[in-house]
């Protein structure tokens, strides 16, 4: 998620969410829905394996 800070020392706060709850997973799901709408790229469900990831970058 995108987080805005008002001061530089605020950026030192812990960024990891160690205790995930239902609200956390809802935010992650909403984030991927937003990415799909903004980019037009369809995010597939589940874990994806890219066989040759660097070949697509060379083009």
PQR file with spaces between the fields and no chain letter, atoms N, CA, C, O and H, PARSE charges and radii, in Angstrom:
ATOM       1  N    UNK     1       0.833   -1.171    0.000 -0.4000 1.5000
ATOM       2  CA   UNK     1       0.000    0.000    0.000 -0.0000 2.0000
ATOM       3  C    UNK     1       0.890    1.251    0.000  0.5500 1.7000
ATOM       4  O    UNK     1       2.047    1.211    0.419 -0.5500 1.4000
ATOM       5  N    UNK     2       0.343    2.311   -0.460 -0.4000 1.5000
ATOM       6  CA   UNK     2       1.060    3.572   -0.496 -0.0000 2.0000
ATOM       7  C    UNK     2       0.810    4.298    0.820  0.5500 1.7000
ATOM       8  O    UNK     2      -0.331    4.449    1.255 -0.5500 1.4000
ATOM       9  H    UNK     2      -0.597    2.344   -0.800  0.4000 1.0000
ATOM      10  N    UNK     3       1.885    4.739    1.438 -0.4000 1.5000
ATOM      11  CA   UNK     3       1.769    5.443    2.706 -0.0000 2.0000
ATOM      12  C    UNK     3       2.501    6.766    2.585  0.5500 1.7000
ATOM      13  O    UNK     3       3.636    6.812    2.111 -0.5500 1.4000
ATOM      14  H    UNK     3       2.813    4.616    1.084  0.4000 1.0000
ATOM      15  N    UNK     4       1.857    7.840    3.012 -0.4000 1.5000
ATOM      16  CA   UNK     4       2.472    9.161    2.957 -0.0000 2.0000
ATOM      17  C    UNK     4       3.002    9.521    4.337  0.5500 1.7000
ATOM      18  O    UNK     4       2.373    9.229    5.354 -0.5500 1.4000
ATOM      19  H    UNK     4       0.935    7.803    3.397  0.4000 1.0000
ATOM      20  N    UNK     5       4.154   10.151    4.358 -0.4000 1.5000
ATOM      21  CA   UNK     5       4.790   10.562    5.608 -0.0000 2.0000
ATOM      22  C    UNK     5       4.864   12.071    5.674  0.5500 1.7000
ATOM      23  O    UNK     5       5.039   12.742    4.657 -0.5500 1.4000
ATOM      24  H    UNK     5       4.664   10.389    3.531  0.4000 1.0000
ATOM      25  N    UNK     6       4.728   12.599    6.875 -0.4000 1.5000
ATOM      26  CA   UNK     6       4.809   14.052    7.054 -0.0000 2.0000
ATOM      27  C    UNK     6       6.222   14.496    7.404  0.5500 1.7000
ATOM      28  O    UNK     6       6.630   15.609    7.071 -0.5500 1.4000
ATOM      29  H    UNK     6       4.585   12.054    7.701  0.4000 1.0000
ATOM      30  N    UNK     7       6.973   13.618    8.079 -0.4000 1.5000
ATOM      31  CA   UNK     7       8.342   13.964    8.446 -0.0000 2.0000
ATOM      32  C    UNK     7       9.258   12.799    8.108  0.5500 1.7000
ATOM      33  O    UNK     7       8.807   11.664    7.953 -0.5500 1.4000
ATOM      34  H    UNK     7       6.641   12.714    8.350  0.4000 1.0000
ATOM      35  N    UNK     8      10.547   13.091    7.996 -0.4000 1.5000
ATOM      36  CA   UNK     8      11.521   12.061    7.678 -0.0000 2.0000
ATOM      37  C    UNK     8      11.631   10.989    8.773  0.5500 1.7000
ATOM      38  O    UNK     8      11.735    9.811    8.434 -0.5500 1.4000
ATOM      39  H    UNK     8      10.914   14.013    8.122  0.4000 1.0000
ATOM      40  N    UNK     9      11.615   11.333   10.051 -0.4000 1.5000
ATOM      41  CA   UNK     9      11.685   10.284   11.082 -0.0000 2.0000
ATOM      42  C    UNK     9      10.490    9.315   11.049  0.5500 1.7000
ATOM      43  O    UNK     9      10.610    8.177   11.502 -0.5500 1.4000
ATOM      44  H    UNK     9      11.531   12.291   10.326  0.4000 1.0000
ATOM      45  N    UNK    10       9.364    9.748   10.528 -0.4000 1.5000
ATOM      46  CA   UNK    10       8.209    8.852   10.418 -0.0000 2.0000
ATOM      47  C    UNK    10       8.486    7.684    9.477  0.5500 1.7000
ATOM      48  O    UNK    10       7.847    6.637    9.582 -0.5500 1.4000
ATOM      49  H    UNK    10       9.266   10.673   10.159  0.4000 1.0000
ATOM      50  N    UNK    11       9.434    7.858    8.560 -0.4000 1.5000
ATOM      51  CA   UNK    11       9.737    6.778    7.609 -0.0000 2.0000
ATOM      52  C    UNK    11      10.487    5.633    8.262  0.5500 1.7000
ATOM      53  O    UNK    11      10.606    4.560    7.670 -0.5500 1.4000
ATOM      54  H    UNK    11       9.953    8.708    8.475  0.4000 1.0000
ATOM      55  N    UNK    12      10.997    5.840    9.479 -0.4000 1.5000
ATOM      56  CA   UNK    12      11.724    4.791   10.184 -0.0000 2.0000
ATOM      57  C    UNK    12      10.806    3.765   10.832  0.5500 1.7000
ATOM      58  O    UNK    12      11.276    2.753   11.351 -0.5500 1.4000
ATOM      59  H    UNK    12      10.900    6.711    9.959  0.4000 1.0000
ATOM      60  N    UNK    13       9.511    4.014   10.806 -0.4000 1.5000
ATOM      61  CA   UNK    13       8.563    3.070   11.411 -0.0000 2.0000
ATOM      62  C    UNK    13       8.613    1.730   10.705  0.5500 1.7000
ATOM      63  O    UNK    13       8.965    1.644    9.529 -0.5500 1.4000
ATOM      64  H    UNK    13       9.129    4.836   10.384  0.4000 1.0000
ATOM      65  N    UNK    14       8.261    0.699   11.428 -0.4000 1.5000
ATOM      66  CA   UNK    14       8.242   -0.653   10.882 -0.0000 2.0000
ATOM      67  C    UNK    14       7.219   -0.756    9.749  0.5500 1.7000
ATOM      68  O    UNK    14       6.053   -0.405    9.926 -0.5500 1.4000
ATOM      69  H    UNK    14       7.975    0.769   12.384  0.4000 1.0000
ATOM      70  N    UNK    15       7.660   -1.236    8.591 -0.4000 1.5000
ATOM      71  CA   UNK    15       6.787   -1.344    7.424 -0.0000 2.0000
ATOM      72  C    UNK    15       6.156   -2.724    7.290  0.5500 1.7000
ATOM      73  O    UNK    15       5.224   -2.900    6.505 -0.5500 1.4000
ATOM      74  H    UNK    15       8.608   -1.521    8.447  0.4000 1.0000
ATOM      75  N    UNK    16       6.638   -3.693    8.033 -0.4000 1.5000
ATOM      76  CA   UNK    16       6.125   -5.055    7.917 -0.0000 2.0000
ATOM      77  C    UNK    16       4.870   -5.230    8.751  0.5500 1.7000
ATOM      78  O    UNK    16       4.796   -4.769    9.891 -0.5500 1.4000
ATOM      79  H    UNK    16       7.395   -3.550    8.671  0.4000 1.0000
ATOM      80  N    UNK    17       3.889   -5.897    8.173 -0.4000 1.5000
ATOM      81  CA   UNK    17       2.670   -6.227    8.905 -0.0000 2.0000
ATOM      82  C    UNK    17       2.764   -7.705    9.258  0.5500 1.7000
ATOM      83  O    UNK    17       2.536   -8.572    8.415 -0.5500 1.4000
ATOM      84  H    UNK    17       3.949   -6.272    7.248  0.4000 1.0000
ATOM      85  N    UNK    18       3.102   -7.979   10.511 -0.4000 1.5000
ATOM      86  CA   UNK    18       3.318   -9.357   10.920 -0.0000 2.0000
ATOM      87  C    UNK    18       2.025  -10.065   11.300  0.5500 1.7000
ATOM      88  O    UNK    18       1.952  -11.291   11.213 -0.5500 1.4000
ATOM      89  H    UNK    18       3.287   -7.274   11.196  0.4000 1.0000
ATOM      90  N    UNK    19       1.018   -9.335   11.713 -0.4000 1.5000
ATOM      91  CA   UNK    19      -0.252   -9.935   12.113 -0.0000 2.0000
ATOM      92  C    UNK    19      -1.304   -9.585   11.070  0.5500 1.7000
ATOM      93  O    UNK    19      -1.969   -8.555   11.173 -0.5500 1.4000
ATOM      94  H    UNK    19       1.077   -8.339   11.784  0.4000 1.0000
ATOM      95  N    UNK    20      -1.453  -10.447   10.060 -0.4000 1.5000
ATOM      96  CA   UNK    20      -2.426  -10.191    9.008 -0.0000 2.0000
ATOM      97  C    UNK    20      -3.813  -10.570    9.517  0.5500 1.7000
ATOM      98  O    UNK    20      -3.995  -11.600   10.165 -0.5500 1.4000
ATOM      99  H    UNK    20      -0.912  -11.284    9.976  0.4000 1.0000
ATOM     100  N    UNK    21      -4.766   -9.730    9.216 -0.4000 1.5000
ATOM     101  CA   UNK    21      -6.151  -10.024    9.547 -0.0000 2.0000
ATOM     102  C    UNK    21      -6.984   -9.909    8.276  0.5500 1.7000
ATOM     103  O    UNK    21      -6.435   -9.715    7.192 -0.5500 1.4000
ATOM     104  H    UNK    21      -4.617   -8.892    8.690  0.4000 1.0000
ATOM     105  N    UNK    22      -8.278  -10.023    8.398 -0.4000 1.5000
ATOM     106  CA   UNK    22      -9.160   -9.974    7.232 -0.0000 2.0000
ATOM     107  C    UNK    22      -9.056   -8.634    6.514  0.5500 1.7000
ATOM     108  O    UNK    22      -9.113   -8.583    5.285 -0.5500 1.4000
ATOM     109  H    UNK    22      -8.724  -10.181    9.279  0.4000 1.0000
ATOM     110  N    UNK    23      -8.904   -7.555    7.265 -0.4000 1.5000
ATOM     111  CA   UNK    23      -8.787   -6.222    6.675 -0.0000 2.0000
ATOM     112  C    UNK    23      -7.518   -6.103    5.826  0.5500 1.7000
ATOM     113  O    UNK    23      -7.534   -5.453    4.781 -0.5500 1.4000
ATOM     114  H    UNK    23      -8.858   -7.596    8.263  0.4000 1.0000
ATOM     115  N    UNK    24      -6.419   -6.725    6.266 -0.4000 1.5000
ATOM     116  CA   UNK    24      -5.165   -6.702    5.517 -0.0000 2.0000
ATOM     117  C    UNK    24      -5.343   -7.364    4.152  0.5500 1.7000
ATOM     118  O    UNK    24      -4.927   -6.811    3.134 -0.5500 1.4000
ATOM     119  H    UNK    24      -6.406   -7.253    7.115  0.4000 1.0000
ATOM     120  N    UNK    25      -5.958   -8.544    4.129 -0.4000 1.5000
ATOM     121  CA   UNK    25      -6.146   -9.255    2.869 -0.0000 2.0000
ATOM     122  C    UNK    25      -7.118   -8.520    1.949  0.5500 1.7000
ATOM     123  O    UNK    25      -6.989   -8.597    0.728 -0.5500 1.4000
ATOM     124  H    UNK    25      -6.296   -8.993    4.956  0.4000 1.0000
ATOM     125  N    UNK    26      -8.082   -7.814    2.519 -0.4000 1.5000
ATOM     126  CA   UNK    26      -8.995   -7.015    1.705 -0.0000 2.0000
ATOM     127  C    UNK    26      -8.228   -5.872    1.035  0.5500 1.7000
ATOM     128  O    UNK    26      -8.472   -5.567   -0.133 -0.5500 1.4000
ATOM     129  H    UNK    26      -8.187   -7.751    3.511  0.4000 1.0000
ATOM     130  N    UNK    27      -7.307   -5.241    1.762 -0.4000 1.5000
ATOM     131  CA   UNK    27      -6.499   -4.156    1.190 -0.0000 2.0000
ATOM     132  C    UNK    27      -5.602   -4.667    0.073  0.5500 1.7000
ATOM     133  O    UNK    27      -5.445   -3.996   -0.947 -0.5500 1.4000
ATOM     134  H    UNK    27      -7.108   -5.489    2.710  0.4000 1.0000
ATOM     135  N    UNK    28      -5.012   -5.843    0.248 -0.4000 1.5000
ATOM     136  CA   UNK    28      -4.156   -6.426   -0.793 -0.0000 2.0000
ATOM     137  C    UNK    28      -4.984   -6.728   -2.036  0.5500 1.7000
ATOM     138  O    UNK    28      -4.548   -6.452   -3.153 -0.5500 1.4000
ATOM     139  H    UNK    28      -5.139   -6.389    1.076  0.4000 1.0000
ATOM     140  N    UNK    29      -6.168   -7.289   -1.851 -0.4000 1.5000
ATOM     141  CA   UNK    29      -7.054   -7.598   -2.972 -0.0000 2.0000
ATOM     142  C    UNK    29      -7.475   -6.321   -3.704  0.5500 1.7000
ATOM     143  O    UNK    29      -7.487   -6.284   -4.934 -0.5500 1.4000
ATOM     144  H    UNK    29      -6.523   -7.514   -0.943  0.4000 1.0000
ATOM     145  N    UNK    30      -7.816   -5.288   -2.954 -0.4000 1.5000
ATOM     146  CA   UNK    30      -8.192   -4.015   -3.569 -0.0000 2.0000
ATOM     147  C    UNK    30      -7.023   -3.398   -4.342  0.5500 1.7000
ATOM     148  O    UNK    30      -7.224   -2.779   -5.387 -0.5500 1.4000
ATOM     149  H    UNK    30      -7.806   -5.319   -1.954  0.4000 1.0000
ATOM     150  N    UNK    31      -5.803   -3.569   -3.825 -0.4000 1.5000
ATOM     151  CA   UNK    31      -4.621   -3.056   -4.508 -0.0000 2.0000
ATOM     152  C    UNK    31      -4.464   -3.712   -5.882  0.5500 1.7000
ATOM     153  O    UNK    31      -4.226   -3.022   -6.873 -0.5500 1.4000
ATOM     154  H    UNK    31      -5.640   -4.071   -2.976  0.4000 1.0000
ATOM     155  N    UNK    32      -4.596   -5.038   -5.946 -0.4000 1.5000
ATOM     156  CA   UNK    32      -4.452   -5.723   -7.227 -0.0000 2.0000
ATOM     157  C    UNK    32      -5.589   -5.387   -8.186  0.5500 1.7000
ATOM     158  O    UNK    32      -5.374   -5.333   -9.397 -0.5500 1.4000
ATOM     159  H    UNK    32      -4.789   -5.599   -5.141  0.4000 1.0000
ATOM     160  N    UNK    33      -6.779   -5.163   -7.674 -0.4000 1.5000
ATOM     161  CA   UNK    33      -7.888   -4.729   -8.532 -0.0000 2.0000
ATOM     162  C    UNK    33      -7.587   -3.355   -9.130  0.5500 1.7000
ATOM     163  O    UNK    33      -7.880   -3.106  -10.299 -0.5500 1.4000
ATOM     164  H    UNK    33      -6.953   -5.207   -6.690  0.4000 1.0000
ATOM     165  N    UNK    34      -7.000   -2.461   -8.324 -0.4000 1.5000
ATOM     166  CA   UNK    34      -6.652   -1.130   -8.814 -0.0000 2.0000
ATOM     167  C    UNK    34      -5.571   -1.217   -9.894  0.5500 1.7000
ATOM     168  O    UNK    34      -5.639   -0.504  -10.896 -0.5500 1.4000
ATOM     169  H    UNK    34      -6.761   -2.662   -7.374  0.4000 1.0000
ATOM     170  N    UNK    35      -4.571   -2.088   -9.696 -0.4000 1.5000
ATOM     171  CA   UNK    35      -3.510   -2.262  -10.686 -0.0000 2.0000
ATOM     172  C    UNK    35      -4.100   -2.754  -12.003  0.5500 1.7000
ATOM     173  O    UNK    35      -3.699   -2.292  -13.071 -0.5500 1.4000
ATOM     174  H    UNK    35      -4.516   -2.666   -8.882  0.4000 1.0000
ATOM     175  N    UNK    36      -5.047   -3.684  -11.937 -0.4000 1.5000
ATOM     176  CA   UNK    36      -5.679   -4.182  -13.165 -0.0000 2.0000
ATOM     177  C    UNK    36      -6.386   -3.061  -13.907  0.5500 1.7000
ATOM     178  O    UNK    36      -6.291   -2.972  -15.131 -0.5500 1.4000
ATOM     179  H    UNK    36      -5.373   -4.060  -11.069  0.4000 1.0000
ATOM     180  N    UNK    37      -7.093   -2.206  -13.180 -0.4000 1.5000
ATOM     181  CA   UNK    37      -7.834   -1.119  -13.823 -0.0000 2.0000
ATOM     182  C    UNK    37      -6.899   -0.069  -14.426  0.5500 1.7000
ATOM     183  O    UNK    37      -7.148    0.420  -15.527 -0.5500 1.4000
ATOM     184  H    UNK    37      -7.170   -2.278  -12.186  0.4000 1.0000
ATOM     185  N    UNK    38      -5.834    0.277  -13.716 -0.4000 1.5000
ATOM     186  CA   UNK    38      -4.933    1.329  -14.184 -0.0000 2.0000
ATOM     187  C    UNK    38      -4.040    0.883  -15.336  0.5500 1.7000
ATOM     188  O    UNK    38      -3.771    1.659  -16.254 -0.5500 1.4000
ATOM     189  H    UNK    38      -5.632   -0.120  -12.821  0.4000 1.0000
ATOM     190  N    UNK    39      -3.586   -0.352  -15.291 -0.4000 1.5000
ATOM     191  CA   UNK    39      -2.610   -0.791  -16.283 -0.0000 2.0000
ATOM     192  C    UNK    39      -3.221   -1.569  -17.438  0.5500 1.7000
ATOM     193  O    UNK    39      -2.621   -1.662  -18.510 -0.5500 1.4000
ATOM     194  H    UNK    39      -3.804   -0.982  -14.546  0.4000 1.0000
ATOM     195  N    UNK    40      -4.395   -2.122  -17.233 -0.4000 1.5000
ATOM     196  CA   UNK    40      -4.984   -2.973  -18.266 -0.0000 2.0000
ATOM     197  C    UNK    40      -4.384   -4.372  -18.256  0.5500 1.7000
ATOM     198  O    UNK    40      -4.724   -5.200  -19.100 -0.5500 1.4000
ATOM     199  H    UNK    40      -4.882   -2.047  -16.363  0.4000 1.0000
ATOM     200  N    UNK    41      -3.503   -4.637  -17.316 -0.4000 1.5000
ATOM     201  CA   UNK    41      -2.859   -5.933  -17.188 -0.0000 2.0000
ATOM     202  C    UNK    41      -3.680   -6.797  -16.242  0.5500 1.7000
ATOM     203  O    UNK    41      -3.955   -6.394  -15.112 -0.5500 1.4000
ATOM     204  H    UNK    41      -3.226   -3.964  -16.629  0.4000 1.0000
ATOM     205  N    UNK    42      -4.064   -7.963  -16.690 -0.4000 1.5000
ATOM     206  CA   UNK    42      -4.860   -8.861  -15.869 -0.0000 2.0000
ATOM     207  C    UNK    42      -3.940   -9.660  -14.956  0.5500 1.7000
ATOM     208  O    UNK    42      -3.076  -10.396  -15.433 -0.5500 1.4000
ATOM     209  H    UNK    42      -3.841   -8.290  -17.608  0.4000 1.0000
ATOM     210  N    UNK    43      -4.122   -9.520  -13.650 -0.4000 1.5000
ATOM     211  CA   UNK    43      -3.322  -10.243  -12.674 -0.0000 2.0000
ATOM     212  C    UNK    43      -3.959  -11.610  -12.454  0.5500 1.7000
ATOM     213  O    UNK    43      -5.113  -11.709  -12.037 -0.5500 1.4000
ATOM     214  H    UNK    43      -4.825   -8.923  -13.263  0.4000 1.0000
ATOM     215  N    UNK    44      -3.197  -12.661  -12.738 -0.4000 1.5000
ATOM     216  CA   UNK    44      -3.709  -14.013  -12.571 -0.0000 2.0000
ATOM     217  C    UNK    44      -3.715  -14.391  -11.100  0.5500 1.7000
ATOM     218  O    UNK    44      -2.867  -13.943  -10.329 -0.5500 1.4000
ATOM     219  H    UNK    44      -2.260  -12.580  -13.077  0.4000 1.0000
ATOM     220  N    UNK    45      -4.668  -15.212  -10.721 -0.4000 1.5000
ATOM     221  CA   UNK    45      -4.744  -15.660   -9.336 -0.0000 2.0000
ATOM     222  C    UNK    45      -3.702  -16.733   -9.080  0.5500 1.7000
ATOM     223  O    UNK    45      -3.377  -17.518   -9.970 -0.5500 1.4000
ATOM     224  H    UNK    45      -5.358  -15.577  -11.347  0.4000 1.0000
ATOM     225  N    UNK    46      -3.179  -16.764   -7.860 -0.4000 1.5000
ATOM     226  CA   UNK    46      -2.240  -17.796   -7.474 -0.0000 2.0000
ATOM     227  C    UNK    46      -0.800  -17.402   -7.758  0.5500 1.7000
ATOM     228  O    UNK    46      -0.506  -16.272   -8.149 -0.5500 1.4000
ATOM     229  H    UNK    46      -3.444  -16.126   -7.137  0.4000 1.0000
ATOM     230  N    UNK    47       0.074  -18.352   -7.553 -0.4000 1.5000
ATOM     231  CA   UNK    47       1.507  -18.142   -7.757 -0.0000 2.0000
ATOM     232  C    UNK    47       1.853  -18.456   -9.203  0.5500 1.7000
ATOM     233  O    UNK    47       1.475  -19.504   -9.725 -0.5500 1.4000
ATOM     234  H    UNK    47      -0.165  -19.269   -7.236  0.4000 1.0000
ATOM     235  N    UNK    48       2.573  -17.546   -9.850 -0.4000 1.5000
ATOM     236  CA   UNK    48       2.943  -17.709  -11.247 -0.0000 2.0000
ATOM     237  C    UNK    48       4.444  -17.932  -11.360  0.5500 1.7000
ATOM     238  O    UNK    48       5.229  -17.299  -10.653 -0.5500 1.4000
ATOM     239  H    UNK    48       2.880  -16.694   -9.426  0.4000 1.0000
ATOM     240  N    UNK    49       4.831  -18.820  -12.238 -0.4000 1.5000
ATOM     241  CA   UNK    49       6.246  -19.054  -12.492 -0.0000 2.0000
ATOM     242  C    UNK    49       6.556  -18.579  -13.900  0.5500 1.7000
ATOM     243  O    UNK    49       5.902  -18.980  -14.862 -0.5500 1.4000
ATOM     244  H    UNK    49       4.193  -19.334  -12.812  0.4000 1.0000
ATOM     245  N    UNK    50       7.553  -17.726  -14.010 -0.4000 1.5000
ATOM     246  CA   UNK    50       7.977  -17.235  -15.312 -0.0000 2.0000
ATOM     247  C    UNK    50       9.199  -18.046  -15.710  0.5500 1.7000
ATOM     248  O    UNK    50      10.216  -18.018  -15.017 -0.5500 1.4000
ATOM     249  H    UNK    50       8.084  -17.400  -13.228  0.4000 1.0000
ATOM     250  N    UNK    51       9.106  -18.775  -16.828 -0.4000 1.5000
ATOM     251  CA   UNK    51      10.184  -19.683  -17.218 -0.0000 2.0000
ATOM     252  C    UNK    51      11.452  -18.948  -17.615  0.5500 1.7000
ATOM     253  O    UNK    51      12.538  -19.314  -17.165 -0.5500 1.4000
ATOM     254  H    UNK    51       8.279  -18.798  -17.390  0.4000 1.0000
ATOM     255  N    UNK    52      11.341  -17.931  -18.439 -0.4000 1.5000
ATOM     256  CA   UNK    52      12.511  -17.177  -18.892 -0.0000 2.0000
ATOM     257  C    UNK    52      12.220  -15.685  -18.727  0.5500 1.7000
ATOM     258  O    UNK    52      11.870  -15.014  -19.698 -0.5500 1.4000
ATOM     259  H    UNK    52      10.459  -17.634  -18.804  0.4000 1.0000
ATOM     260  N    UNK    53      12.361  -15.167  -17.523 -0.4000 1.5000
ATOM     261  CA   UNK    53      11.929  -13.781  -17.264 -0.0000 2.0000
ATOM     262  C    UNK    53      12.758  -12.724  -17.976  0.5500 1.7000
ATOM     263  O    UNK    53      12.240  -11.656  -18.301 -0.5500 1.4000
ATOM     264  H    UNK    53      12.645  -15.712  -16.734  0.4000 1.0000
ATOM     265  N    UNK    54      14.037  -12.997  -18.227 -0.4000 1.5000
ATOM     266  CA   UNK    54      14.889  -11.953  -18.802 -0.0000 2.0000
ATOM     267  C    UNK    54      14.741  -11.830  -20.308  0.5500 1.7000
ATOM     268  O    UNK    54      15.114  -10.802  -20.873 -0.5500 1.4000
ATOM     269  H    UNK    54      14.458  -13.864  -17.963  0.4000 1.0000
ATOM     270  N    UNK    55      14.215  -12.832  -20.968 -0.4000 1.5000
ATOM     271  CA   UNK    55      14.023  -12.745  -22.422 -0.0000 2.0000
ATOM     272  C    UNK    55      12.987  -11.703  -22.786  0.5500 1.7000
ATOM     273  O    UNK    55      13.121  -11.031  -23.809 -0.5500 1.4000
ATOM     274  H    UNK    55      13.911  -13.668  -20.510  0.4000 1.0000
ATOM     275  N    UNK    56      11.949  -11.554  -21.963 -0.4000 1.5000
ATOM     276  CA   UNK    56      10.916  -10.561  -22.259 -0.0000 2.0000
ATOM     277  C    UNK    56      11.433   -9.147  -22.050  0.5500 1.7000
ATOM     278  O    UNK    56      10.906   -8.211  -22.651 -0.5500 1.4000
ATOM     279  H    UNK    56      11.840  -12.100  -21.132  0.4000 1.0000
ATOM     280  N    UNK    57      12.448   -8.966  -21.217 -0.4000 1.5000
ATOM     281  CA   UNK    57      12.994   -7.630  -20.965 -0.0000 2.0000
ATOM     282  C    UNK    57      13.954   -7.169  -22.052  0.5500 1.7000
ATOM     283  O    UNK    57      14.154   -5.966  -22.220 -0.5500 1.4000
ATOM     284  H    UNK    57      12.876   -9.726  -20.729  0.4000 1.0000
ATOM     285  N    UNK    58      14.546   -8.089  -22.787 -0.4000 1.5000
ATOM     286  CA   UNK    58      15.527   -7.740  -23.809 -0.0000 2.0000
ATOM     287  C    UNK    58      14.894   -7.113  -25.037  0.5500 1.7000
ATOM     288  O    UNK    58      15.582   -6.424  -25.789 -0.5500 1.4000
ATOM     289  H    UNK    58      14.383   -9.067  -22.650  0.4000 1.0000
ATOM     290  N    UNK    59      13.633   -7.324  -25.261 -0.4000 1.5000
ATOM     291  CA   UNK    59      12.970   -6.815  -26.466 -0.0000 2.0000
ATOM     292  C    UNK    59      12.785   -5.349  -26.474  0.5500 1.7000
ATOM     293  O    UNK    59      12.240   -4.800  -27.432 -0.5500 1.4000
ATOM     294  H    UNK    59      13.073   -7.883  -24.649  0.4000 1.0000
